[in-house]
């Protein structure tokens, strides 16, 4: 996943996986001060994607009940 606009949502599972991998690489690459802004952006995007996925799953389960 390349650097993106803070307000651009992660559109797919593949982009989500790429964001998680990029965050993990940044996390594991030593001192973070020069990468903190990108890490902050990624975690917001990752969390928003996960919340959307949980909401969709909840709706699907509710419709099946």
C-alpha positions as CSV (number, residue, x, y, z in Angstrom):
1,X,0.0,0.0,0.0
2,X,1.4,3.3,-0.9
3,X,1.1,6.5,1.0
4,X,-2.5,7.8,0.8
5,X,-4.7,10.6,1.7
6,X,-5.7,10.3,5.4
7,X,-9.4,10.4,4.4
8,X,-9.2,7.6,1.8
9,X,-10.8,4.5,3.1
10,X,-9.4,1.0,2.5
11,X,-11.6,-0.4,-0.2
12,X,-10.8,-4.1,-0.1
13,X,-9.5,-7.0,1.9
14,X,-6.3,-6.9,-0.3
15,X,-5.7,-3.3,0.5
16,X,-6.4,-4.0,4.2
17,X,-3.8,-6.7,4.2
18,X,-1.3,-4.4,2.4
19,X,-1.9,-1.7,5.1
20,X,-1.4,-4.2,7.9
21,X,1.8,-5.5,6.3
22,X,3.1,-1.9,5.8
23,X,2.3,-1.0,9.4
24,X,4.0,-4.2,10.7
25,X,7.1,-3.4,8.6
26,X,7.2,0.2,10.0
27,X,6.7,-1.1,13.5
28,X,9.5,-3.6,13.3
29,X,12.0,-1.3,11.6
30,X,13.5,0.4,14.6
31,X,13.1,4.0,15.8
32,X,9.7,5.3,14.8
33,X,9.9,9.1,15.1
34,X,10.3,9.6,11.3
35,X,7.5,7.2,10.5
36,X,4.9,8.0,13.2
37,X,2.6,10.1,11.0
38,X,2.3,7.2,8.5
39,X,1.8,4.7,11.2
40,X,-0.9,6.9,12.7
41,X,-2.6,7.1,9.4
42,X,-2.4,3.4,8.7
43,X,-3.8,2.5,12.1
44,X,-6.8,4.8,11.6
45,X,-7.5,3.3,8.2
46,X,-7.0,-0.3,9.5
47,X,-9.4,0.3,12.4
48,X,-12.0,1.9,10.2
49,X,-11.9,-1.0,7.8
50,X,-12.2,-3.5,10.7
51,X,-15.2,-1.7,12.1
52,X,-16.9,-1.6,8.7
53,X,-16.3,-5.4,8.3
54,X,-17.7,-6.1,11.8
55,X,-20.8,-4.0,11.0
56,X,-21.4,-5.8,7.8
57,X,-20.9,-9.2,9.5
58,X,-23.4,-8.1,12.2
59,X,-26.0,-7.1,9.6
60,X,-25.6,-10.4,7.7
61,X,-26.0,-12.4,10.9
62,X,-29.0,-10.4,11.9
63,X,-30.6,-11.0,8.5
64,X,-30.0,-14.7,8.8
65,X,-31.6,-14.9,12.3
